[in-house]
Structures are given as C-alpha cells and as structure tokens.
C-alpha cells in the first residue's frame, strides 16, 4: 500500500499532536506568533527540549518559524490542522450516534434510580405509620 500525500500529512500531524507539550504550544500559537522563549515560558524544560518539540511541529507542517534578524517567531500553519479536522469530521455521525445512545442509557438509569428512591421512601413512610399506630 502506498501512502498518499494526504495520508503522510495526517500521519505526521497525528504523531506531533500525540504529545501534550506540543498541543500546548499549538494552543499558544493559536493566539498569535511567539518566540521560542515565549513558548518555553510555561514549561519546566530546557530551551533545547522546547526547540525539539518545535522541530517536530515544523516537520509535521503545523508550525513555521520565520527569520527577522535575530527574532525567529513561530506561527501556526493551519493546513495540516484542517486536514486532521476534515479526516475526523467523517466520523462525527458515528460519535453523535454513540453519544445519543449513551444519553438515552443514562436517562434510563436516572429514571430507574428515581423510581427506586420513591419506592424506598414510600416503604419508609408506611413503616413509620405502622410504628406510630402501635
């Protein structure tokens, strides 16, 4: 089986998105460009470690790093994220159906629980009444 360009983009993007640090970096970049130092600030890791994460994101095409004199801002590249979104969208109906079934199941459980509590309360009330009569 040959891997198409679209499949390669998805493979690289999903591999990059598998790491929570890289997802956090992307979340930050969704607010606008940032330097490596700015991206590293919230993390308890070295600049070289953050740089490695950025390289993975660049390889996946999710981030680009500009060159303005000494300033090399990172920016979000939306195309691979759009490819991931398009790929996952084809499964939305399946998840919607499963969530609807789960909602129905939870409603049934809650109704059963409420009915059992009502029966328990009625039983307690009857026991209290019998005790008062004696």
C-alpha positions in Angstrom: 0.0 0.0 0.0 1.4 3.4 -1.0 1.0 6.4 1.3 -0.6 9.4 -0.4 0.5 12.9 0.4 -2.7 13.4 2.4 -2.0 10.3 4.4 1.5 11.5 5.1 0.3 14.9 6.3 -2.2 13.1 8.6 0.4 10.7 9.9 2.9 13.5 10.7 0.2 15.7 12.2 -1.2 12.9 14.5 2.3 11.9 15.6 3.0 15.6 16.5 -0.4 16.0 18.2 0.2 12.9 20.4 2.3 14.9 22.8 0.6 17.3 25.3 3.5 19.8 25.3 3.2 20.1 21.5 -0.6 20.5 21.8 0.0 23.3 24.4 2.5 25.0 22.1 -0.1 24.9 19.3 -2.8 26.3 21.6 -0.4 29.2 22.5 0.3 29.8 18.8 -3.4 29.9 18.0 -3.3 33.3 19.8 -0.6 34.6 17.6 3.1 34.3 16.8 5.6 33.8 19.6 9.3 33.3 20.1 10.8 30.1 21.3 11.4 31.8 24.7 7.8 32.8 24.9 6.7 29.3 24.0 9.1 27.8 26.6 8.0 30.0 29.5 5.1 27.9 30.8 7.1 24.7 30.8 9.6 23.3 33.2 12.0 22.2 30.5 15.1 23.5 28.7 15.1 25.6 25.6 16.7 22.8 23.6 13.8 20.5 24.7 11.3 23.1 23.5 13.2 23.5 20.3 13.0 19.8 19.7 9.2 19.9 20.1 9.0 22.9 17.7 11.1 20.9 15.2 8.6 18.0 15.4 5.7 20.5 14.8 7.6 22.1 11.9 8.3 18.6 10.3 4.5 18.0 10.6 3.9 21.3 8.9 1.9 22.6 11.9 4.3 25.4 12.7 6.6 27.6 10.7 9.5 29.6 12.0 10.2 33.0 10.4 13.5 34.8 10.2 13.5 38.5 11.1 17.1 39.5 12.0 17.6 37.9 15.4 13.9 37.3 16.0 12.6 34.0 14.7 8.9 34.0 15.5 6.9 30.8 15.3 3.5 30.8 13.7 0.7 28.3 13.4 0.2 26.7 10.0 -3.4 25.8 9.7 -3.4 23.5 6.7 -2.4 20.3 8.5 -4.9 21.0 11.3 -7.6 21.5 8.7 -6.6 18.1 7.2 -7.0 16.5 10.7 -10.3 18.2 11.1 -11.6 17.1 7.8 -10.5 13.5 8.5 -12.1 13.4 11.9 -15.3 15.0 10.6 -16.1 11.9 8.6 -16.6 10.0 11.9 -18.7 12.7 13.6 -22.0 10.9 12.8 -20.8 7.7 14.4 -19.8 9.6 17.6 -23.0 11.6 17.6 -25.0 8.3 17.5 -23.0 6.8 20.3 -23.4 9.8 22.5 -27.1 9.8 21.8 -27.3 6.2 22.9 -25.3 6.9 26.0 -27.6 9.8 26.8 -30.6 7.5 26.5 -28.9 4.9 28.7 -28.1 7.5 31.4 -31.7 8.8 31.3 -33.0 5.3 31.8 -30.6 4.7 34.7 -31.6 8.0 36.3 -35.3 7.2 35.9 -34.8 3.8 37.5 -32.9 5.3 40.3 -35.6 7.9 41.0 -38.3 5.3 40.9 -36.4 3.1 43.4 -35.8 6.1 45.7 -39.6 6.9 45.5 -40.4 3.2 46.4 -37.9 3.2 49.2 -39.5 6.5 50.6 -43.0 5.0 50.4 -41.8 1.9 52.2 -40.2 4.0 54.9 -43.4 6.2 55.2 -45.5 3.0 55.6 -43.1 1.6 58.3 -43.2 4.9 60.2 -47.0 5.0 60.0 -47.3 1.4 61.3 -44.9 2.2 64.2 -46.9 5.3 65.1 -50.2 3.3 65.2 -48.7 0.8 67.7 
